[in-house]
């Protein structure tokens, strides 16, 4: 009976040690965001109490990432790279040369596949 209790205690200690090992007690990237908010509260005797709170939250000073261009915009941009008598198919989002791109298929007027044009989904530039 005592041996079972000792095994259970050992398992609990190992589980706690594993948990503490995985918890990041000292983060390496600290930034501060101070958010001020003011709340006015009216009390029963018509006095106003002003409560101001300050919260410290991580914040990056970088702007948000740009949105991807639309498939219609990608098709419009791909038109610059083809000549007359060419039909552009429906753009499909994919990865090409480790870049997120719109793959725009190129066909002849007889609907024979020629090639694909790859348009960078973020910048709208052609990827060769």
N, C-alpha and C positions, 0 to 999 in steps of 0.2 A: 504494500500500500504506500509506503513512504517512497519507494522507487518511482512509482507512477506519478506521485506529486512532484518529485524532483524533475522528472522528464517534462511534465507540463510547465513547470516554472522555467526550465531551460528553454523550451520552445517559445514561451512568451517573451523572454529576454531577447532571444535571437530575433523575433519578429519586431520588437521595439527598436533594436539596433539597426535592423534593415530599413525600417521606416525613417529613422533619423538620418541614416546615410543618404537616402534618396531626397530628403527635404533640403532645399537650398536655403540654409540659414543666413548666408552672407552673399546676397546677389552682387554680381560684378558690374551690372549696368544700372546705375541709379540716376534717374532724372526726376525733377520735381515739377508738379503742376499744381498751382494754387488756385483753387476755385472758390470764389466768394459768393455767398448767397445770403440774402437778408430776408427774414420772415418777420412780419409784424403780426402780433397776436393781441386781440382785444380781450380784456378780462371782464368779469362780471360787473365791476365798478367803473367801467368805461375808461380804464387806463390802458395805454398801449405799451407793450413790451417789445423791444427790438432785439431779436436774436440773430446774431451773425455767426455763420459757421465757415470754417476754412478746412478744405480737404486737400491732402497731399496725395496725388495720384501720379503714376508714371506718365510722361508725355514726351513725345518726339517732336522736335522742331521742324521735321521734314514735312513738306506738303503731302497730301494724300496721293497715292499712285494714280496716274491718268487712266481713264477708262479705255477699253479697247474700241477700235473703230467698228462700225457696223458692217455686216456683210455687203450691204448695198454700196457703202462707201468703198470697200475693198474692190468690188467689181468695177466701180467708176474709175478708181485709180489704175486698175489693170488695163483699162481701155487705152491708156497712153502707150502701152507696149505692144499693141497689135495693129495690124494694117487693115485695109478694107477686105471685105469678104470673110471676116472671121466672126465667130459667135462665141461669146463667153458663157460658160455654164454657171451653175449655182455654187457660190463659195462655200467651202467647208473649213471649219477651224481645225487646225492640226499643229503638230510640231515639226519643223523643218530646220535642220542644222542647229538644233537646240534652241530655237526661237519659236515663240507662239506666233503662228501665221494664219492668214486666210489663203487656202489653196483654191485658186480660180482655174477651172479647166478651160482649155481653149479648143474649139472645134472649127472645122471648115463649114461652109454652107451646106455641104452634103452630110453634115453631122458626123464626120470622121474625127476622132480624137487626134489632136496634134501634140499637145504638151500641157503643162500646168504653169501658171504664174503664181509666185508666192509673194504675198503682201504682208509685211510685218503688222501684226494686230495692234501694236501700240503706236508705232510711228507712222504707218501708212507707206513706208518705203518698200521698194521691191527688194527681195532677198534673192541673191544669185547663188 
